[in-house]
Amino acid sequence: MIEARFEAAFLKAVKKHASIKKLVQKKVDMILENPIAFGEPLKGNWQGFYSSPVKRNFIIIYLFCDVCRKKGDDSVVACSDCKKTSDQTIKFVLLGPHDDAYKK
Protein backbone atom coordinates (compact mmCIF):
# COMPACT_ATOMS: atom_id res chain seq x y z
CA MET A 1 0.00 0.00 0.00
CA ILE A 2 1.20 3.49 -0.84
CA GLU A 3 2.01 5.84 2.00
CA ALA A 4 1.33 9.57 1.61
CA ARG A 5 3.60 12.15 3.20
CA PHE A 6 2.80 15.83 3.14
CA GLU A 7 5.55 18.44 3.38
CA ALA A 8 4.91 21.52 5.54
CA ALA A 9 4.83 23.80 2.47
CA PHE A 10 2.12 21.62 0.89
CA LEU A 11 -0.05 21.66 4.03
CA LYS A 12 0.38 25.42 4.40
CA ALA A 13 -0.72 25.91 0.77
CA VAL A 14 -3.81 23.73 1.31
CA LYS A 15 -4.84 26.04 4.18
CA LYS A 16 -4.08 29.14 2.11
CA HIS A 17 -6.17 27.87 -0.83
CA ALA A 18 -9.01 26.40 1.26
CA SER A 19 -11.55 27.14 -1.50
CA ILE A 20 -10.12 24.30 -3.61
CA LYS A 21 -9.46 21.88 -0.73
CA LYS A 22 -11.97 19.33 -2.09
CA LEU A 23 -10.36 19.44 -5.55
CA VAL A 24 -6.93 18.97 -3.98
CA GLN A 25 -8.16 16.00 -1.90
CA LYS A 26 -9.68 14.39 -4.99
CA LYS A 27 -6.43 14.82 -6.97
CA VAL A 28 -4.32 13.51 -4.06
CA ASP A 29 -6.54 10.39 -3.94
CA MET A 30 -6.14 9.91 -7.71
CA ILE A 31 -2.35 10.28 -7.47
CA LEU A 32 -2.22 7.76 -4.61
CA GLU A 33 -4.14 5.27 -6.77
CA ASN A 34 -1.91 5.68 -9.81
CA PRO A 35 1.01 8.09 -9.33
CA ILE A 36 2.44 7.69 -12.82
CA ALA A 37 -0.82 8.06 -14.76
CA PHE A 38 -1.80 11.35 -13.12
CA GLY A 39 1.58 13.05 -13.13
CA GLU A 40 3.92 14.60 -15.64
CA PRO A 41 7.65 13.94 -15.01
CA LEU A 42 9.59 17.15 -14.51
CA LYS A 43 13.08 18.04 -15.73
CA GLY A 44 15.92 20.40 -14.90
CA ASN A 45 15.90 21.64 -11.30
CA TRP A 46 12.81 19.49 -10.67
CA GLN A 47 14.30 16.23 -11.99
CA GLY A 48 12.72 13.28 -10.16
CA PHE A 49 9.51 15.14 -9.33
CA TYR A 50 6.08 15.01 -10.96
CA SER A 51 3.43 17.67 -11.42
CA SER A 52 -0.30 17.19 -11.72
CA PRO A 53 -2.91 19.87 -12.40
CA VAL A 54 -5.60 20.43 -9.78
CA LYS A 55 -7.42 22.95 -11.95
CA ARG A 56 -6.44 24.99 -14.98
CA ASN A 57 -3.37 26.83 -13.69
CA PHE A 58 -2.97 25.17 -10.29
CA ILE A 59 -0.63 22.22 -9.70
CA ILE A 60 0.56 19.70 -7.18
CA ILE A 61 4.26 18.78 -7.22
CA TYR A 62 5.10 15.38 -5.76
CA LEU A 63 7.74 12.68 -5.60
CA PHE A 64 7.16 8.93 -5.96
CA CYS A 65 10.07 7.25 -4.15
CA ASP A 66 9.93 4.00 -6.16
CA VAL A 67 10.33 5.74 -9.54
CA CYS A 68 12.82 8.25 -8.15
CA ARG A 69 15.12 5.39 -7.11
CA LYS A 70 14.62 3.28 -10.24
CA LYS A 71 15.59 6.23 -12.45
CA GLY A 72 18.56 7.08 -10.22
CA ASP A 73 17.07 10.50 -9.48
CA ASP A 74 17.49 9.94 -5.73
CA SER A 75 21.11 11.09 -6.04
CA VAL A 76 19.86 14.41 -7.49
CA VAL A 77 16.81 14.88 -5.26
CA ALA A 78 18.74 13.79 -2.14
CA CYS A 79 15.88 13.67 0.39
CA SER A 80 17.22 13.73 3.93
CA ASP A 81 15.00 10.78 4.88
CA CYS A 82 15.54 8.75 1.70
CA LYS A 83 17.11 5.72 3.37
CA LYS A 84 14.28 5.48 5.93
CA THR A 85 11.47 5.90 3.37
CA SER A 86 9.84 2.94 1.64
CA ASP A 87 9.60 2.71 -2.17
CA GLN A 88 5.83 2.89 -1.86
CA THR A 89 5.84 6.47 -0.56
CA ILE A 90 4.54 9.55 -2.30
CA LYS A 91 5.73 12.87 -0.95
CA PHE A 92 3.44 15.79 -1.70
CA VAL A 93 5.86 18.70 -1.87
CA LEU A 94 4.13 21.82 -3.20
CA LEU A 95 0.72 23.11 -4.21
CA GLY A 96 0.08 26.39 -5.96
CA PRO A 97 -0.41 28.41 -9.12
CA HIS A 98 1.73 26.95 -11.90
CA ASP A 99 4.26 29.78 -12.19
CA ASP A 100 4.66 30.26 -8.42
CA ALA A 101 5.20 26.55 -7.73
CA TYR A 102 8.26 26.30 -9.97
CA LYS A 103 9.95 29.30 -8.32
CA LYS A 104 10.22 27.51 -4.95
Secondary structure by P-SEA (a helix, b strand, c coil): cbbbbbcaaaaaaaaaaccaaaaaaaaaaaaaacccccbbbbccccccbbbbbccccbbbbbbcaaaaaaacccccccccccccccccbbbbcccccaaaaaac
